Amino acid sequence: MLKRSVRYLLAGSALLAASAAFAQAQQPIKIGFMATFSGPVSVPGQEMYDGFMLAVEERGGKLGGVPVEILKEDDQFKPEVASQIVTKLIERENVPVIAGVVGSNVMMAVAKPITDKGVFLVGLNSGPSPLAGASCSPNLFVASWQNDNISEVVGQYANDKGYKNVVLMTANFQGGKDVLGGFKRYYKGKILDEIYTPLNQLDFSAELTQLTSKKPDAVFAFYPGSLAITFVRQYQLAGLLKTTPLLSSGILEIPTIAALKDSALGAFGGSFWGPDTDNPVNRKFVEQFESKYKHIPSTWAAQGYDGALLLDSAIAKVKGNLADKDAFRAALKQADFKSVRGSFKFNNNHFPILDMSMYEVIKDAKGRYTVRTVATPMKDHQDAYHNLCPMT
C-alpha cells in the first residue's frame, strides 16, 4: 500500500513538473519595441510599429511559434529618454530583445548599453556608420539599411542626369551627416555648399534664400518625419521646384507624398524597397497592410514587417530558448526568412546587403500618391564601413 502511494505521489509530482515546464515554455517572450511615437518625427515610429505588429498578428500573437508580449515605448526622439527606457526594459522587464529605434541620435546613445548587457538589439530604421564599422556588435542586427545606402544611389543618379553642381541640406544629426556622406561618395560633380539645420528648426526661409543665390543645378536634401513635409512645402513656396530639381533620400515616403500631393509628382528618391516590389511576400504584405490600415505601406512599415519576420525565423530555430544567446545570435545571422524586398542577407557587420533602386512619385489607378520603381543601379550593394568591422 505504501509502495502504491509512493508511486502515485511520484507520478503526481512528475505530472506537476511536466505541467509547470509546459506552462513555463508557454510564457510569452517579452520584446521591447522602442521608437519615436510623439513629436515631429512620430510618423516613422508608428509606421514601423504597424508593420511589425501586422506580422505578429498574422501569426496569432506569436513569433517563431511562441507567444510574444510587445512592450511599446516612446523615446520622443531624445537620447536621454531612450536611455531611461532601456534601463527599465532590461532591469525591470528582463527583455532579451529590443527592436525599433527611429533616430541615429538615439541609436548611438543606446546601442552599446543594450548590447553590452547581452541583450539583442534589432534595428528597424537607423543605421549609423560607426555601428556598421569599428563599433559593430555581435548583438546588434540592423534589418533596415546603413544610413549612407539610400543616398549613394541618388549620387549616382545625379551623375547620370548630368548635374554639374549641387547644394546639400539636412538636419544636423548623425543620420543626416551619413546620408549626405553617402551622396558625396558617389557624386562626381561640385558641392557648392553643405547646409545643416537644427533638428527642431521649422523655418527654412533663410537657408533657401542662401542656396538660391548659389544657383545650383540641383539640391539634395534629407529631413526625417514631418520635417520633410515642412521642408518640401517651403521649397515649393520659394518657387524652387520649378527651377531647381530636388533630389532626396528619406523624404519621398508614402505619408509625406500623400501630404504633399501634386507638388511631389515626378520627384525621384533612392531606397531599397517600394510597394511595387514584385515577390509573393511583398504582395501579401502590401495587401494585408492596406486592408488593415487603409493606406499604402511606407518603407518604414516594410522595415518593421521584415524585422518581425527576422525574429520569427530566429525564435523558431532556437525553439523559443533565447537564453542560449550563441544559438540565437547564429539564428539571427542566418536570417532564414523570405523578405518583402526579396532576398535578405546580412553582411559580416550584421547590416544587410541590398539592391538599391530609384523611385518616381506617381498617382496610381486609384488616384493615390505612391512611388514606382524606375531603375536599380546597385545590386548586392555593401555598405562602405563593413571592412572596418572586426567581425567575420
matplotlib code that plots the C-alpha trace (Angstrom):
import matplotlib.pyplot as plt

x = [0.0, 2.8, 4.6, 1.5, 1.1, 4.7, 4.2, 1.1, 3.0, 5.9, 3.5, 1.7, 5.0, 6.1, 2.8, 3.1, 6.6, 5.6, 2.7, 5.0, 7.5, 4.8, 3.4, 6.9, 7.5, 4.4, 5.3, 5.4, 8.8, 9.0, 10.2, 10.8, 9.7, 11.2, 10.6, 9.5, 5.7, 5.4, 6.6, 7.6, 9.3, 6.5, 5.3, 8.2, 7.9, 4.2, 4.7, 7.4, 5.3, 2.3, 4.3, 5.9, 2.6, 1.0, 3.4, 2.8, -0.9, -0.7, 0.9, -1.7, 0.4, 3.4, 6.8, 8.6, 5.6, 6.0, 3.7, 5.3, 4.5, 5.4, 6.3, 5.8, 7.9, 8.1, 11.7, 10.4, 13.5, 15.5, 18.6, 18.2, 14.7, 15.7, 18.4, 15.9, 13.6, 16.4, 17.3, 13.7, 13.3, 16.5, 16.5, 12.8, 11.2, 14.2, 13.7, 16.0, 15.4, 14.8, 13.6, 12.9, 14.8, 14.0, 16.8, 20.5, 21.0, 19.0, 20.7, 24.2, 23.1, 21.6, 23.3, 26.3, 24.3, 21.9, 24.3, 26.9, 24.3, 23.9, 20.5, 19.9, 19.1, 17.2, 17.4, 14.4, 15.4, 18.6, 21.9, 24.7, 28.1, 30.1, 27.9, 28.5, 32.2, 34.6, 31.8, 29.8, 28.5, 27.7, 24.4, 23.3, 21.4, 20.1, 17.3, 16.8, 19.8, 23.0, 22.3, 24.5, 22.8, 19.7, 21.7, 24.6, 22.2, 21.0, 24.5, 24.9, 21.6, 22.8, 25.8, 23.6, 21.4, 24.5, 24.1, 27.4, 27.0, 24.6, 23.8, 23.3, 20.9, 20.0, 19.2, 22.3, 22.4, 24.3, 21.7, 21.7, 25.5, 25.6, 23.0, 24.9, 28.1, 26.6, 25.6, 29.1, 30.7, 29.2, 28.5, 31.3, 30.3, 30.9, 29.4, 28.6, 27.6, 26.5, 23.8, 23.0, 19.9, 18.9, 16.6, 13.8, 14.0, 10.8, 11.6, 14.0, 13.5, 17.0, 18.7, 16.5, 17.5, 21.1, 21.0, 19.1, 21.9, 24.3, 22.2, 22.9, 21.9, 20.1, 19.6, 20.0, 18.1, 17.3, 14.9, 13.2, 9.5, 7.2, 10.2, 10.3, 6.8, 7.7, 10.9, 9.4, 6.4, 8.7, 10.9, 7.9, 6.6, 10.0, 9.5, 12.5, 10.7, 10.2, 13.8, 16.0, 15.4, 15.0, 16.7, 16.2, 16.5, 14.1, 11.8, 9.6, 7.9, 4.2, 2.9, 5.0, 3.9, 0.3, 0.5, 2.5, 0.1, 0.7, 3.8, 5.7, 4.8, 7.7, 10.2, 12.8, 14.3, 16.5, 15.6, 15.9, 12.1, 8.9, 5.3, 5.6, 8.4, 7.4, 7.5, 4.9, 5.8, 5.6, 2.4, 0.8, 2.3, 1.0, -2.4, -2.7, -1.3, -3.7, -6.6, -5.8, -4.5, -6.3, -3.3, -0.3, 2.6, 5.8, 9.4, 9.2, 6.3, 8.2, 11.2, 9.1, 7.5, 10.8, 12.2, 9.3, 10.0, 13.6, 12.7, 10.1, 12.7, 15.4, 13.0, 11.7, 15.3, 16.0, 12.5, 11.9, 15.1, 16.6, 18.7, 21.0, 22.5, 25.1, 22.4, 20.0, 22.8, 23.6, 19.9, 19.6, 22.8, 21.4, 18.3, 16.4, 13.2, 11.6, 11.7, 9.4, 12.4, 13.0, 16.2, 17.8, 21.4, 23.4, 27.0, 29.8, 28.8, 25.1, 23.9, 22.0, 23.4, 20.9, 19.7, 19.3, 16.7, 15.4, 11.7, 9.4, 6.4, 3.2, -0.6, -1.8, -5.0, -7.0, -5.7, -3.4, 0.0, 2.7, 6.1, 7.1, 10.5, 12.3, 15.8, 18.0, 21.5, 23.1, 22.9, 24.0, 25.3, 27.5, 27.9, 31.1, 32.1, 31.8, 35.5, 36.2, 34.1, 36.3, 33.5, 33.7]
y = [0.0, 2.3, 1.5, 2.2, 5.6, 6.4, 5.6, 7.8, 10.6, 10.3, 10.1, 13.2, 15.0, 14.2, 15.4, 18.6, 19.1, 18.5, 20.9, 23.5, 23.0, 23.4, 26.5, 27.9, 27.1, 29.0, 32.1, 35.0, 36.3, 39.9, 42.1, 45.8, 48.0, 51.4, 54.1, 57.7, 58.0, 61.7, 65.0, 65.9, 62.5, 60.3, 59.0, 56.7, 55.1, 54.4, 53.0, 50.7, 49.5, 48.9, 46.8, 44.9, 44.2, 43.2, 40.3, 39.4, 39.4, 37.3, 34.7, 34.8, 36.9, 34.6, 34.7, 31.5, 29.7, 31.2, 33.8, 37.3, 40.3, 43.6, 46.4, 49.6, 52.6, 56.2, 57.6, 61.0, 61.2, 62.1, 60.1, 60.8, 59.5, 56.4, 55.6, 55.6, 53.3, 50.9, 50.7, 49.9, 47.3, 45.5, 45.7, 45.7, 43.8, 41.5, 41.7, 39.6, 41.7, 45.3, 46.3, 49.6, 52.9, 55.7, 58.2, 57.8, 60.1, 57.6, 54.6, 56.0, 56.5, 53.1, 50.5, 49.9, 49.9, 47.4, 45.0, 45.2, 43.8, 40.7, 42.0, 41.8, 45.0, 44.6, 48.0, 48.7, 52.1, 53.8, 52.5, 54.9, 54.5, 53.9, 50.9, 49.5, 49.9, 49.8, 49.9, 47.0, 44.5, 40.7, 41.5, 44.3, 43.4, 46.2, 44.9, 48.1, 49.7, 51.6, 55.3, 56.0, 53.5, 55.4, 58.4, 56.6, 55.6, 59.2, 60.4, 58.0, 59.2, 62.8, 61.9, 60.2, 63.3, 65.4, 67.8, 69.6, 71.2, 70.8, 72.2, 69.7, 70.3, 68.2, 68.3, 68.4, 64.9, 61.7, 60.3, 63.4, 63.5, 59.9, 60.4, 63.4, 61.4, 58.6, 61.0, 62.6, 59.2, 58.6, 62.1, 63.3, 66.9, 70.0, 70.6, 74.3, 74.2, 71.9, 73.4, 71.8, 73.0, 72.2, 69.2, 71.3, 74.0, 74.5, 77.7, 77.2, 80.6, 81.9, 78.7, 78.6, 82.2, 81.3, 78.3, 80.3, 82.8, 79.9, 78.8, 75.0, 72.6, 70.6, 70.3, 67.1, 67.2, 64.8, 65.5, 63.0, 62.6, 65.6, 67.9, 66.5, 67.9, 71.2, 71.5, 70.5, 72.8, 75.7, 74.7, 74.8, 78.1, 79.6, 78.7, 76.4, 73.3, 75.0, 76.0, 73.6, 69.9, 68.5, 65.1, 63.3, 60.2, 59.5, 62.4, 60.7, 58.3, 57.4, 59.6, 62.5, 62.4, 61.9, 65.2, 67.0, 65.7, 67.0, 69.1, 65.8, 64.2, 63.5, 63.7, 61.0, 59.3, 56.4, 53.4, 49.6, 48.9, 50.1, 49.0, 47.6, 45.3, 42.1, 39.0, 36.9, 38.1, 41.7, 41.4, 39.8, 42.4, 45.3, 43.8, 43.0, 46.3, 48.3, 46.2, 46.8, 50.4, 51.8, 53.2, 52.1, 51.0, 53.1, 51.9, 52.2, 49.8, 47.3, 47.6, 46.8, 43.9, 42.4, 42.9, 40.8, 38.1, 38.0, 37.5, 34.9, 32.9, 33.1, 32.3, 29.3, 28.0, 28.1, 26.8, 29.9, 29.4, 32.9, 32.2, 30.3, 33.5, 31.9, 29.8, 32.8, 35.0, 32.4, 32.1, 35.9, 36.0, 33.2, 35.4, 32.4, 34.1, 35.4, 39.2, 41.8, 43.0, 39.6, 38.0, 39.0, 38.5, 40.0, 41.2, 40.5, 43.6, 42.5, 45.1, 43.9, 43.6, 45.3, 46.1, 49.9, 51.5, 54.8, 55.6, 58.2, 59.7, 58.9, 58.6, 55.1, 53.8, 54.7, 58.3, 57.7, 59.1, 56.4, 55.5, 53.2, 51.6, 53.1, 51.7, 49.5, 50.8, 48.9, 45.2, 43.3, 46.6, 46.5, 49.5, 51.4, 50.5, 46.7, 46.3, 48.3, 45.8, 43.1, 40.5, 37.9]
z = [0.0, 0.9, -2.3, -4.3, -2.5, -3.3, -6.9, -7.1, -5.3, -7.7, -10.7, -9.4, -8.9, -12.4, -13.8, -11.9, -13.0, -16.6, -16.3, -14.8, -17.6, -20.2, -18.5, -18.4, -22.0, -23.0, -21.1, -23.6, -24.7, -23.8, -26.7, -26.1, -29.0, -28.7, -31.3, -31.6, -31.2, -30.4, -31.9, -35.5, -36.1, -34.9, -38.3, -38.9, -35.5, -35.9, -39.4, -38.2, -35.3, -37.5, -39.9, -37.1, -35.3, -38.6, -38.8, -35.1, -35.6, -38.7, -36.5, -33.8, -31.4, -31.8, -33.3, -34.0, -32.7, -29.2, -27.7, -27.5, -25.4, -27.2, -24.8, -26.7, -25.6, -26.9, -26.9, -28.0, -30.3, -27.2, -26.3, -22.6, -22.6, -24.6, -22.1, -19.3, -21.3, -22.0, -18.3, -17.5, -20.2, -19.3, -15.5, -14.7, -17.6, -18.3, -22.1, -24.2, -27.3, -28.0, -31.5, -33.3, -33.0, -35.5, -34.9, -35.3, -32.3, -30.2, -31.7, -30.9, -27.3, -26.7, -28.9, -26.6, -23.3, -24.8, -26.4, -23.6, -21.3, -23.5, -24.9, -28.6, -30.5, -33.8, -35.6, -37.8, -39.2, -38.1, -39.3, -38.2, -39.8, -36.6, -35.8, -39.2, -38.9, -35.9, -33.3, -34.7, -32.2, -32.2, -30.5, -33.0, -36.1, -38.4, -40.5, -42.5, -44.1, -43.4, -43.4, -46.4, -48.7, -49.7, -50.8, -52.5, -55.3, -55.6, -56.0, -58.9, -60.4, -60.2, -62.3, -64.8, -65.1, -65.8, -62.8, -62.6, -59.1, -56.2, -52.7, -49.9, -47.0, -43.9, -40.2, -38.0, -36.6, -37.3, -39.7, -41.8, -41.9, -43.0, -45.7, -47.2, -46.9, -49.0, -51.7, -51.8, -52.0, -55.5, -56.8, -59.1, -59.5, -57.4, -54.0, -53.8, -50.1, -47.3, -45.1, -41.7, -39.7, -36.1, -35.7, -34.2, -36.9, -38.8, -40.8, -43.7, -45.4, -44.7, -45.9, -49.1, -49.8, -49.3, -51.7, -54.3, -54.6, -55.4, -58.5, -58.2, -60.9, -58.2, -54.4, -52.5, -49.1, -46.3, -43.4, -41.2, -40.5, -40.7, -41.1, -44.7, -45.4, -43.9, -45.9, -49.3, -48.9, -48.2, -51.1, -53.3, -51.9, -52.6, -56.3, -56.3, -57.5, -60.9, -61.3, -59.2, -59.1, -55.6, -55.1, -51.9, -49.7, -46.9, -47.9, -50.5, -48.1, -48.6, -45.7, -46.9, -50.6, -49.5, -47.7, -50.5, -53.2, -56.7, -55.7, -55.3, -58.6, -60.8, -57.9, -57.5, -54.5, -53.6, -51.5, -51.3, -51.4, -52.9, -52.7, -56.3, -55.4, -57.2, -55.0, -53.1, -49.6, -50.6, -52.5, -49.4, -47.1, -49.2, -49.5, -45.8, -44.7, -46.9, -45.7, -42.0, -42.0, -45.1, -46.8, -48.8, -46.6, -46.4, -46.3, -42.5, -42.4, -44.6, -42.4, -39.3, -41.0, -42.1, -38.6, -37.2, -39.9, -38.9, -35.3, -36.2, -38.1, -35.3, -32.4, -34.3, -34.8, -31.1, -30.2, -28.1, -26.0, -26.2, -23.1, -25.5, -26.8, -29.1, -30.8, -31.1, -32.4, -35.1, -36.0, -36.4, -38.6, -40.8, -41.5, -42.8, -44.0, -47.1, -47.1, -48.6, -50.5, -52.0, -50.7, -47.4, -46.3, -43.5, -44.1, -41.6, -39.7, -39.3, -41.8, -44.9, -48.4, -50.6, -54.1, -54.3, -56.6, -57.8, -57.4, -59.0, -57.3, -59.3, -58.9, -59.1, -60.8, -57.6, -57.6, -54.7, -54.4, -54.4, -55.9, -58.7, -59.4, -62.4, -62.1, -59.9, -60.4, -57.4, -57.0, -53.9, -52.5, -49.4, -47.1, -47.1, -43.5, -43.2, -43.8, -40.6, -38.5, -36.9, -37.0, -39.8]

ax = plt.figure().add_subplot(projection="3d")
ax.plot(x, y, z, "-o")
ax.set_aspect("equal")
plt.show()
